[in-house]
Amino acid sequence: MNEVLRVNSRYLPENIGTGIVHIGLGAFHRAHQAVYLERWLNRLDDSDWGICAANIRSNRALVDSLKAQKYCYHVAEFKDSERVTLREVNAIRETLFSGEDKRSLIDKLVASITRIVTLTVTEKAYYIVPAEQRLNLDDPAILHDIEYPHSPKTVPGILLEALRLRREQGVAPFTVLCCDNMPENGSRTKLAVTELASYQSEDLADWIRSEVAFPNSMVDRIVPAMTDETRESLERDIGIDDPAAIVCEAFSQWVIEDNFPLGRPNWETVGVQMVADVRPFETMKLRMLNGSHSLLAYVGLLGGWQTVAEAIADPDMTMLIRRYMHEEAAPTLTMPSGVVLATYGDELITRFTNDSLQHQLIQIAMDGSQKLPQRWLQGAEAALAEGRSIPVTALGVAAWMHYVSGLGLNGTAHRVDDPLATSFSQIYAQHLEAEARVEALLSMNEIFPASLARLPRFRQLVLDAYLALARDGAASCMRNLVMS
């Protein structure tokens, strides 16, 4: 490592109160929202805008680890393999694990000091059917929260119970700031909470609709999952022995709709874009960055690559991603003045080549059923409606279909980490012909909007790509597309 810039906290952590409760204490939160707050706290002597971070399902070890090291951890921000900023972070001042018993978390949410609740719990934790934009009433966890609303299991149920108690106690409602990769993520969070509330009390649902702020936001930073190799590298090359350390890219972006009735940190002083409407930015990111990531994942895994940097190093993959961004994704976007999509696309390619991150394709491939609608399908429907072709998107959908079979093109088995994995397995067991499998997958209305799935042109493009992948392999399919 040739250049290491070390940045330590300049404030006294014991002077920081916890005005923010965060649910979903994972690597992304610690490398993104907590870092922005760390940078802002470094400008102050004290504040009530520290974070109480909670996990509600898994990773109790992280909660305990952070507590044991007094909530101090390090973020290694790599510009490339030779240049890194090592940042000390103390913005998290308390951690909770709320497994079976959510009471300690709900009590924290109800406390008047809590003015903002942030969320990074992945798309599936909102229990929204992506293609239909409604609460998933078939899920046992949601059915539990309807029957036992005061002992919730889900994130929407926890938020609802805390808001109900605040209303009952005369405490103004906190702002709910979703930071997950979903279009109109605040609006979707509001949908989940209010629909769930309507089963308890329509009056309560109306109060939440009118009184609780759910600003939309867009977040962007590549944060790979930590591995033993990464930890060993941090200790060997930088001298950091920190069980809670994280690596990420140097780039970071956060765009937030400015709607915080109980106040907020002055995030704009540390680079956050506070805007009136975040939708153009989030759609740009979902279709261009996240859509490209999904292409890299599903086509790349079929091609035998393991990381983003390995896949993008292939010239055909680079050309495929460029064609997707510039010919299929960008024309579906309408951006504010000053945003140049061609430049944004070039910057994304540069970010993908950062080989210091070892960003695993299998990590990106997780939960595809929850991601495809906003990353590919909405843009595909818009493009087809305007008479444009979407061969790269169709290849991506076909590659995803092969991936969810649980077998690579060479017959090697892999685990499918997806809420609908059982359904995929059943489809592949029941349908032996390729055409029948594609038909059955396209008929899953939890993923594919009927208005898109029934388009003969879309169905044929996907089927042709599915057959071509099985017949010719990923490398040949990419070459044929980029040369056409």
Secondary structure, DSSP 8 states (H G I E B T S, - for coil): --EEEEE---S-GGGB-B-EEEE--SHHHHHTHHHHHHHHHTT-S-BSB-EEEEESSS-HHHHHHHHHTTT-EEEEEEEETTEEEEEEE--EEEEEE-SS--HHHHHHHHSTT--EEEE---GGGG-EETTTTEE-TT-HHHHHHHH-TTS--SHHHHHHHHHHHHHHHT----EEEE-SSSTTHHHHHHHHHHHHHHTT-HHHHHHHHHH-----EEEE-------HHHHHHHHHHT----TT-EEEES--EEEEE---TT----GGGGT-EEES--HHHHHHIIIIIIHHHHHHHHHHHHTT--BHHHHHTSHHHHHHHHHIIIIIIGGG----TT--HHHHHHHHHHHHT-TTS--BHHHHHTTHHHHHIIIIIHHHHHHHHTT---HHHHHHHHHHHHHTTTB-TTS-B----STTHHHHHHHHHH--SHHHHHHHHHT-TTTS-HHHHT-HHHHHHHHHHHHHHHHH-HHHHHHHHHH-
